[in-house]
Amino acid sequence: MTINQYDTIIIGAGHNGLVAAAYLAKQGKKVLVLERRAIVGGSVVTESFGEGFTVDSVFAGGSLRPDIVKDLKLPLPKSASTSPTAPLSAKPAFISLQPDGNHLTIDAESIKRISEKDAARFPEFVRFMDKAASILDTAYATIMPRLPMNFGIREGYGLLELGLELRLAGRKDMLNFIRALPMTAQELLDEYFESDVVKAAIASVGIHGFTLGPMGAGTGYTLIHNWMNRGGLSHVNVGKAGEITQALANAVKSFGGEIRTEIEVKSIKVESQIAKGVILANGEEISANQILSSADPKHTLLQLVGAQDLPPEFVWHTQSIKMRGSVAKIHLLTDGKHGIPEGTLAVAPSIKYLERAYDAAKYGEISEKPYLEVTTSGNVVSIHFQFAPYALKKSSWQIEGLKVEKLAIDTLAAYFPNLKSSIVNRKLISPLDLEQTYGLTEGDLNHGQLMLDQFLFMRPIPGWSNHKTPIDNLYLCGSGVHGGGGVSGAAGRNAAKSLK
Ligand SMILES: Cc1cc2nc3c(=O)[nH]c(=O)nc-3n(C[C@H](O)[C@H](O)[C@H](O)COP(=O)(O)OP(=O)(O)OC[C@H]3O[C@@H](n4cnc5c(N)ncnc54)[C@H](O)[C@@H]3O)c2cc1C
């Protein structure tokens, strides 16, 4: 009998892989994390693109679940673990850019300028969204049972807790939460507000990162999801992504875990439907009792395992997971004289504008009038651009990169005329870069779209929502499973808890 060198190998050092590794190492397991990039963090990373050009390259801002920060004793500032229910007033501003330069901060006081009625409704809207976010947060912390299979005591206990949270939410909020999930963001916001400017600004958060328009079914759910991850409308901890994953990597090591970077896993070694270890791109083989993959489910199951070792129906389901990346990032190093205020700024002037921006993606085209979300950190301006579909119908990303960069700068410069003259360096991250550099299949931010047919017990695959796979000892722990996406760490922690 061979004795494995490691109890658990974790593929990928994104925040979820690191969270899972830290929990397991803390339990005394011998853990090895393998990361293909030279740096840890996955999408939660701060990196340099030149002198003075250091930036959160991918994810714009957020925080881990406070209980994970506490469990792992992470030395993160309090704001790095903002609870979904923290008051909106404690957050950086969320600003809707207006063509006349009279930009609108989305809070009860400023909205009065546009509509007294909307300002009066805003606190009730925030109260409902915080409640809905809290319910979703509990759902994400719960390991979903493998319906329609029977479930064990641990899963049953989690479901009981979720049931209790729903019960405690009160009949009205519980019903409104369930009702909001399949609604369009527009429909949900129509119930609270009359001003299109206010509705569009809030709706933009519901489509942020998803290939959906605000008139699409299920954007009620994605609005609640992003509200939960941000703890409201605006991003927190901008410029500090690397601190989160560095703290996690240090925790893994402090508990005795090992992390190796610039190590690509080429395949997972499977014998008689049991995972035995991994084979690296350099040909080395490492064995372990359990393998956890934080790479996306399509990459893990179709590339690293391969269809030959999986049941045909499972392969079909895996192939059917919707990955539809349509986000590009444009980072601008400036001389600081760009004129852009701090906070989270949205180019989202109307619901129709956002829907039309999305229309382009449906036809494999880049939005000529894009939805942008902008954050600043020091002299760097970061632009989140939608929609820039991974799968371009008539062109390729090798050709279209410059077009997106120009569209982003021109669109933002229309609001801030000093922007162009302040630029000293720039960096585009296209959906193809997200795939090739950051390992995101089809540039999908969350390892699979968050849609109603891909959430709860249907994420990543109906009947396989408890982190297990048809391969014994192979588990999934990244954003593509229930608890992801976003940067809460729930998927990683749930997976660590679900191990035998
Ligand atoms: C542009 C962008 C903006 C975003 N904005 C936000 C936001 O504002 N708010 C929010 O909450 N979420 C946001 N997200 C989503 C969020 O960042 C992700 O859902 C989350 O970070 C994914 O974490 P993860 O650990 O599950 O996976 P990842 O961070 O993707 O980590 C997986 C790791 O596995 C590695 N890997 C993959 N394959 C292999 C292999 N074969 N061998 C070895 N290593 C491998 C990868 O290199 C990577 O480091 C954004 C994502 C993107 C891309």
The ligand as a Tripos MOL2 file, in Angstrom:
@<TRIPOS>MOLECULE
LIG
   53    58     1     0     0
SMALL
NO_CHARGES

@<TRIPOS>ATOM
      1 C1        -13.3300   41.2980  -13.9480 C.3       1 LIG1
      2 C2        -13.9230   40.7090  -12.6900 C.ar      1 LIG1
      3 C3        -14.5740   41.5380  -11.8000 C.ar      1 LIG1
      4 C4        -15.1580   41.0100  -10.6470 C.ar      1 LIG1
      5 N1        -15.7720   41.8610   -9.7950 N.ar      1 LIG1
      6 C5        -16.3230   41.3610   -8.6660 C.ar      1 LIG1
      7 C6        -16.8950   42.2250   -7.7150 C.ar      1 LIG1
      8 O1        -16.8920   43.4190   -7.8880 O.2       1 LIG1
      9 N2        -17.4630   41.6940   -6.6030 N.ar      1 LIG1
     10 C7        -17.4740   40.3500   -6.3960 C.ar      1 LIG1
     11 O2        -17.9810   39.9120   -5.3730 O.2       1 LIG1
     12 N3        -16.9490   39.4900   -7.2950 N.ar      1 LIG1
     13 C8        -16.3640   39.9680   -8.4040 C.ar      1 LIG1
     14 N4        -15.8010   39.1190   -9.3090 N.ar      1 LIG1
     15 C9        -15.9690   37.6680   -9.1140 C.3       1 LIG1
     16 C10       -14.9990   37.1070   -8.1160 C.3       1 LIG1
     17 O3        -13.7760   37.7880   -8.2140 O.3       1 LIG1
     18 C11       -14.8270   35.6070   -8.3710 C.3       1 LIG1
     19 O4        -16.0750   34.9630   -8.3100 O.3       1 LIG1
     20 C12       -13.9280   34.9750   -7.3260 C.3       1 LIG1
     21 O5        -12.7980   35.7740   -7.0770 O.3       1 LIG1
     22 C13       -13.4910   33.6140   -7.7660 C.3       1 LIG1
     23 O6        -12.6880   33.0670   -6.7390 O.3       1 LIG1
     24 P1        -12.2450   31.5440   -6.7710 P.3       1 LIG1
     25 O7        -11.2470   31.3780   -5.7060 O.co2     1 LIG1
     26 O8        -13.4490   30.6800   -6.7440 O.co2     1 LIG1
     27 O9        -11.5930   31.3450   -8.2040 O.3       1 LIG1
     28 P2        -10.4020   32.1170   -8.9190 P.3       1 LIG1
     29 O10       -10.1410   33.4230   -8.2880 O.co2     1 LIG1
     30 O11       -10.7230   32.0990  -10.3700 O.co2     1 LIG1
     31 O12        -9.1540   31.1920   -8.6190 O.3       1 LIG1
     32 C14        -8.9380   29.9600   -9.2760 C.3       1 LIG1
     33 C15        -7.4440   29.7640   -9.3490 C.3       1 LIG1
     34 O13        -7.1740   28.4940   -9.9280 O.3       1 LIG1
     35 C16        -6.0270   28.6190  -10.7500 C.3       1 LIG1
     36 N5         -6.0430   27.5020  -11.6940 N.ar      1 LIG1
     37 C17        -6.9890   27.2600  -12.6400 C.ar      1 LIG1
     38 N6         -6.6780   26.1370  -13.3080 N.ar      1 LIG1
     39 C18        -5.5390   25.6570  -12.7590 C.ar      1 LIG1
     40 C19        -4.7280   24.5180  -13.0290 C.ar      1 LIG1
     41 N7         -5.0300   23.6520  -14.0070 N.pl3     1 LIG1
     42 N8         -3.6000   24.3260  -12.2910 N.ar      1 LIG1
     43 C20        -3.2770   25.1960  -11.2780 C.ar      1 LIG1
     44 N9         -4.0080   26.2950  -10.9970 N.ar      1 LIG1
     45 C21        -5.1340   26.5140  -11.7200 C.ar      1 LIG1
     46 C22        -6.1950   29.9810  -11.3890 C.3       1 LIG1
     47 O14        -4.9730   30.4920  -11.8840 O.3       1 LIG1
     48 C23        -6.7390   30.7890  -10.2240 C.3       1 LIG1
     49 O15        -5.7080   31.3880   -9.4840 O.3       1 LIG1
     50 C24       -15.1240   39.6200  -10.4150 C.ar      1 LIG1
     51 C25       -14.4250   38.7810  -11.2870 C.ar      1 LIG1
     52 C26       -13.8130   39.3200  -12.4140 C.ar      1 LIG1
     53 C27       -13.0700   38.3940  -13.3490 C.3       1 LIG1
@<TRIPOS>BOND
     1     1     2 1
     2     2     3 ar
     3     2    52 ar
     4     3     4 ar
     5     4     5 ar
     6     4    50 ar
     7     5     6 ar
     8     6     7 ar
     9     6    13 1
    10     7     8 2
    11     7     9 ar
    12     9    10 ar
    13    10    11 2
    14    10    12 ar
    15    12    13 ar
    16    13    14 ar
    17    14    15 1
    18    14    50 ar
    19    15    16 1
    20    16    17 1
    21    16    18 1
    22    18    19 1
    23    18    20 1
    24    20    21 1
    25    20    22 1
    26    22    23 1
    27    23    24 1
    28    24    25 2
    29    24    26 1
    30    24    27 1
    31    27    28 1
    32    28    29 2
    33    28    30 1
    34    28    31 1
    35    31    32 1
    36    32    33 1
    37    33    34 1
    38    33    48 1
    39    34    35 1
    40    35    36 1
    41    35    46 1
    42    36    37 ar
    43    36    45 ar
    44    37    38 ar
    45    38    39 ar
    46    39    40 ar
    47    39    45 ar
    48    40    41 1
    49    40    42 ar
    50    42    43 ar
    51    43    44 ar
    52    44    45 ar
    53    46    47 1
    54    46    48 1
    55    48    49 1
    56    50    51 ar
    57    51    52 ar
    58    52    53 1
@<TRIPOS>SUBSTRUCTURE
     1 LIG1         1 GROUP 0 **** ****
